[in-house]
Amino acid sequence: MENFDLMVAQNISEMLNIQEKKQSDLAKFLKLPRQTVNKILAGKRNLLANEFASIAEFFNCKIEDLTKKTPISNENMVAFFMGEISKPETENVLNNIFELSDLYVEQQYLNDNKE
């Protein structure tokens, strides 16, 4: 199962890029320290319900747009678990692990939803 906070963080980051807004703008709008917004964008801090509403207002979108399921990039997943990877061999091994875990989850989903 994918990490919900990381998925939301990725959606928020994407919206910042699309709308050409800055993290500091979001922090000011939310009246939160920039460090807190950095944690949110790293998927390391849960959002409160009122924060979801405020972020949706900031982007002029629906809360559902912030919570839509999108694949988490391996780059973000590696950062979430371990920090930066410096050796290509290690990155290749982790990418293989992520692919295998995706296959496992998909197979488990299919098994759980058999009629």
Secondary structure, DSSP 8 states (H G I E B T S, - for coil): ---HHHHHHHHHHHHHHHTT--HHHHHHHHT--HHHHHHHHTT-S---HHHHHHHHHHHTS-HHHHH------HHHHHHHHTS----HHHHHHHHHHHHHHHHHHHHHHHHHT--
